[in-house]
Structure formats: C-alpha cells, structure tokens
C-alpha cells in the first residue's frame, strides 16, 4: 500500500486515460479547453465542458486517502501523455501554484494548471421522476445509429438539427428529419424500458454524436438514464454524467407528414439493391444525385442519367411488386443511407404517387422503424 503525500492520489493510468480521452474532445470545442480534476476521499472526478455540452466521469480510487483538491488541467497535454503510458498505477499530486505532478514507473511530468474556481458549471434545474427514461445501452445505441443520419445541419431551422423524443401512450418515440427524409423509431413499453410521463424534447445532434463516441464501448446490458429539465438533458451511465442543452424550438408535426395511404408495395433484396445503386449512381447528375426506380411485373429497373455529359446507366433485378407499372426517383444517397440502417435482408417499400413520399418499414420485438423518403420531382 503506497504512502500518500498531502494532496496526492494513486490512480490507474488506463482508467484515467479512458476518461480523459472521452472528455477531451468536449473541452476542445469550448473556449475553456481545460478539464477539471476534482479529488475527494476515494473518488476522482473529471469534468469537461463546451457550455453547450458538459460531461463528468467519476473514478473510484484503488486506495482510501484523505486527499481533497481540485484544479483545471490542460486537456490536450494530459490526453497526449496518458495515451502514451502503459497500464500502471500513477501518482497524481497537486503542488503549489496549481502545478500538477504525475509520476509513473520510470518518470514524471509537471503541468501548469488553472485555479478550479475559474471552471464554468452549467446550472441544472430539478429533474423529477416523470421526466426520466431508463433504457438499456444497446437500445440507446440503436436509437442513435438509426436516427442521427436524418438530422439537418441547417442552423436556420434548429428543430431539424436534433432528435425529437416524446412519450406517446407509454411508447417512446424518436424522430428526426431534414425535410428530404424523416425517420421515426418507436420503442414499445413492453420491452421493459422505464418511461416517464412528462417526456418531450429535442436533443441536438452535435451532442448526440459526442455521446455516441463516449458510450461506444459501453456494456450493452448496462442501463442509461435520461433526465430532462426545461433546458437540459442529463444522461447518466457507468460513472458518467453527460449534460447538454436542449433545442428551444417546436418539432414539425411528423404524424401529418407520414402518409397513411401508400398502397403500392414492393419487397426488394437489400444487398443486390445496394450494389446496383452504387453502380448506376455513378452516372447520375452531380447536382440532383437522382436514380429512378421503375417497378413492374415483379421487376425493378434502376436508371440514372446526366444529360449535360451525355451519360446514362440502367440495371434490372427481380423483386416482389403487387401493382401496375410505377416510376419514382430519389436521391440515391438517401436510399443507400436508409438501407444501411436496416437489420433485415429485405427492404419493404410502400408508394402512392411519383410525387409523394415513399415509406420503408422495419418491425421487430425491440422497436418499430418508419423511414420516409421524399422523391425528386
């Protein structure tokens, strides 16, 4: 058991490195690029903030001690050092004038830090139990992977730059759109999720991308708790607390956008469809990226052309189609992105008119997925 110096701790380099690596990108996006190191009793807490996003990671220390200190450490410098250290126990000591000394097996380093009182802290209102959601990490990863691609980068339409979440009849709805495509994912209440009654918010896609990186290596069986107040979303999992500001905007009425009368049905093998799209799309117009789908007699023909350069391509494959001849054109990148998030071998399309939205549906025991694609007219 080590002998402790006042204001020093022993901490595992692998644990500290993982925490700093996860949080350093947040600090890099803010005006305050340090991360806050707080030590109290048997825990060390690492905090990073860009003001819009704040994340904390609490690490249980291997040995009990009476150290109690805090300082703001240059995040990039600390991250660079820790990534190059092998797995071992480190001694971390705060010296006078906020100098942080890190000692490892064969060496040591000193970092000039900043007084902890200068570190910003976002205000969080009280979060009540009716504003809480508890999901398995695997389910939340599914939500992120299937909705994030449909969000927009248009800052003039802030409601489109995030993922909308709502409790609807005790089912949890996630929805995202950029006006050319929309995705709605429903997690039914019968899968065991704990869903509060007062759930409605838009979570920024930028924050979700950061959260995705943090939870990438999380145990899929672990749970993630999401709490909402009027201005913030607070995620807690595996010693992490992740806080982001909500988007202050009204999400479009997605129910009225999703058609209910698409009566032309097609079932198409996904793998050959994706391969054909990638080949034919080479010849599409570079502005519209349009590829036409011509369906008839259990057959689909993909065509693309660029009149300006006098080039075109076509490819035919079999499918199941229960209606008369039908032609509709899409941005091929939207179609490929939609196909990429499906977990089945067959894509189930439904259509109504060439100038109306098409739908792709996927249902299983854990979620119901609806993808809306607007055609090119």
BAKE-315680 format. One record per residue (C-alpha): x, y, z. Coordinates in steps of 0.02 Angstrom, whole numbers, plus 50000, padded with zeros to 5 digits. Each point is the difference from the previous one (the first is absolute). Layout:
! residues N
X/Y/Z
...
END
This chain:
! residues 377
50000/50000/50000
50077/50168/49950
50045/50139/50120
49897/50154/49954
50065/50176/49987
49877/50139/50044
49893/50042/49847
50053/49845/49905
49909/49846/49938
50041/49835/49918
49895/49963/49846
50004/49871/49862
50069/50072/49838
49881/49901/49890
49846/50064/50091
50061/50180/50000
50053/49990/49818
49831/49933/49944
49908/50139/50092
50111/50140/49935
49995/49931/49822
49809/50000/50004
49986/50175/50071
50143/50093/49913
49901/50026/49837
49867/50093/50100
50128/50118/50075
50077/50028/49828
49834/50070/49937
49982/50129/50138
50088/50161/50043
50060/49919/50162
50111/49860/49937
50053/49932/50171
49918/49855/50089
49959/50008/50184
50080/49870/50115
49914/49988/50170
50057/49880/50136
49901/49964/50155
50023/49852/50116
49999/49842/49893
49947/50074/49832
50072/50104/49860
49880/50094/49885
50049/50062/49827
49892/50137/49922
50004/50081/49827
49884/50132/49929
49966/50098/49842
49853/50084/50092
49877/49920/49878
50064/49830/50055
50073/49949/50168
50060/49826/50048
50065/49926/50161
50082/49834/50039
50022/49937/50178
50138/49874/50034
50011/49898/50160
50178/50010/50067
50089/49837/50045
50055/50059/50172
49911/50102/50133
50083/50166/50040
49963/50173/50069
50048/50099/49845
49882/50140/49955
50045/50117/49857
49943/50069/49833
50087/50079/49851
49968/50032/49815
50123/49901/49892
50046/50033/49816
49897/49864/49916
50101/49971/49843
50167/49991/50090
49932/49880/50131
49917/49893/49867
50159/49990/49895
50100/49942/50152
49875/49870/50060
49978/49922/49827
50186/49962/49997
50011/49920/50173
49982/49812/50026
49874/49932/50123
50065/50035/50175
49966/50093/50162
50034/50188/49994
50030/50121/50142
49914/50167/49968
50049/50142/50116
49946/50183/50004
50146/50113/50046
50000/50186/50040
49941/50125/49868
49888/49867/49919
50143/49895/49933
49944/49821/49971
50135/49866/50014
49968/49830/49922
50122/49861/50045
50011/49831/49914
50117/49852/50015
50152/50078/49918
49961/50184/49987
49894/50150/50043
49928/50158/49924
49938/50167/50063
49854/50095/49923
49958/50182/50032
49814/50003/50043
49866/50130/50037
49908/50035/50161
49843/49892/50007
49888/50147/50048
50014/50067/49822
49921/49843/49927
49821/50030/49936
49856/49895/50063
49832/49987/49910
49843/50025/50107
49884/49849/50009
49820/50016/50058
49917/49865/50103
49961/49843/49900
49843/49909/50056
49962/49815/49980
49869/50034/49866
50140/50074/49892
50112/49845/50009
50033/49863/49873
50098/49841/50037
50058/49901/49848
50124/49861/49970
50160/50063/49921
49969/49885/49850
49830/50080/49968
50071/50176/50014
50140/49958/49878
49866/49938/49880
49907/50165/50016
50157/50100/49962
50054/49893/49852
49829/50004/49919
49946/50182/50026
50156/50108/49995
50024/49988/49811
49832/50085/49967
50041/50160/50095
50042/50163/49910
50150/50118/50011
49892/50151/49958
50017/50117/50149
49860/50109/49931
49881/49857/50041
50058/49948/50174
49860/49873/50028
50072/49899/49855
50175/49993/50077
49953/49881/50140
49909/49840/50046
49824/50023/50068
49949/49889/50146
49825/49978/50072
49897/49884/50108
49848/49954/49897
49878/49882/50085
50144/49928/50102
50098/49963/49842
50162/50095/49975
50008/50092/49834
50162/50061/49920
49986/50103/49841
50119/50098/49888
49983/50088/49832
50089/50117/49881
49845/50025/49889
50063/49880/49865
49990/49848/50114
49922/49958/50168
50026/49858/50120
49887/49947/50142
50054/49865/50122
49879/49936/50131
50056/49902/50152
49846/49914/50072
49969/50000/50186
49998/49810/50008
50189/49982/49978
50027/50051/50182
50056/50180/49976
49956/50119/50141
49918/50150/49915
49945/50155/50096
49835/50082/49954
50068/50176/49973
50119/49966/49855
50016/50119/49852
50160/50084/49940
50118/50025/49852
50178/49943/50036
50135/50080/49888
50081/49882/49877
50171/50075/50040
49981/49945/50181
49937/49827/49949
50155/49974/49891
50112/50036/50150
49895/49885/50109
50010/49862/49869
50190/50003/50009
49996/49992/50191
49881/49851/50010
50076/49906/49853
50089/49876/50113
49864/49991/50132
49933/49831/50052
49839/49978/49901
49916/49926/50154
50031/50157/50103
49863/50130/50018
50000/50183/49951
49890/50123/50093
49941/50157/49912
49927/50141/50103
49925/50161/49932
49975/50172/50073
49937/50153/49906
50167/50037/49918
50112/49846/50015
50012/49813/49972
50101/49903/50129
50064/49825/49958
50076/49889/50135
50088/49833/49973
50153/49904/50061
50067/50144/50106
49968/50128/49863
49886/50151/50009
49969/50082/49830
49905/50165/49992
49945/50093/49843
49888/50147/49964
49836/49962/49915
49948/50083/49837
49872/50137/50035
49886/49972/49850
49841/49910/49950
50021/49837/49905
49895/49986/49840
49838/49898/50012
50074/49835/49942
49835/49906/50010
49924/50107/49863
50155/49979/49892
50004/49809/50000
49877/49937/49867
49870/49870/50046
49937/49953/49826
50154/49927/49915
49921/49850/49915
50136/49948/49877
50112/49875/50088
50172/49936/49951
50118/49878/50085
50180/50011/49937
50157/49906/50050
50111/50128/50085
50174/49937/49953
49975/49996/49810
49901/50162/50007
50143/50090/50087
50127/49930/49877
49895/50052/49850
49971/50174/50072
50186/50027/50024
50035/49951/49819
49859/50095/49916
50021/50157/50107
50172/50029/49924
49906/50067/49849
49877/50111/50094
49998/50189/49990
50125/50071/50124
49874/50128/50064
49840/49897/50020
50085/49831/50033
49840/49927/49930
49971/49816/49964
49830/49943/49936
49915/49840/50058
49887/49923/49866
49893/49862/50072
49891/49878/49901
49962/49813/49992
50106/49953/50150
50149/50091/49926
50091/50160/50044
50107/50099/49878
50121/50131/50066
50044/50140/49880
50108/50155/50012
50054/50130/49873
50095/50162/49985
49939/50090/49845
50136/50132/50009
50137/49869/49977
49897/49879/49894
50020/49852/50116
49876/49877/50071
49987/49828/50080
49865/49872/50039
49991/49837/50095
49856/49878/50027
49968/49880/50144
49856/49898/50067
49885/50053/50142
49826/49974/50067
49881/50136/49940
49810/49989/50007
49945/50145/49889
50006/50066/49822
50151/50089/49926
50066/50135/50116
50149/50120/49986
50073/50107/50140
50167/50089/50017
50105/50026/50158
50163/50074/50055
50098/49838/50000
50101/50049/50154
49840/50008/50103
49949/49828/49940
50170/49923/50038
50004/50080/50173
49826/49931/50037
50049/49826/49944
50157/50005/50106
49904/50017/50163
49882/49853/49967
50033/49837/50092
49911/49888/49876
50039/49924/49831
49842/50069/49919
49948/50182/49982
49812/50029/50006
49955/50155/49898
49827/50077/49984
49951/50134/49872
49848/50101/49948
50046/50123/49862
50165/50048/49915
49993/50172/50082
49953/49936/50174
50108/49935/50142
50050/49817/50002
50016/49898/50159
50115/49863/50059
49943/49899/50151
50095/49885/50118
49921/49920/50153
50069/49882/50131
49979/49961/50185
50106/50148/50058
49944/50143/49888
49892/50054/49853
50087/50103/49867
49924/50111/49866
50109/50088/49871
49924/50132/49887
50088/50050/49838
49946/50148/49896
50016/49972/49812
50086/50112/49874
49865/50080/49893
END
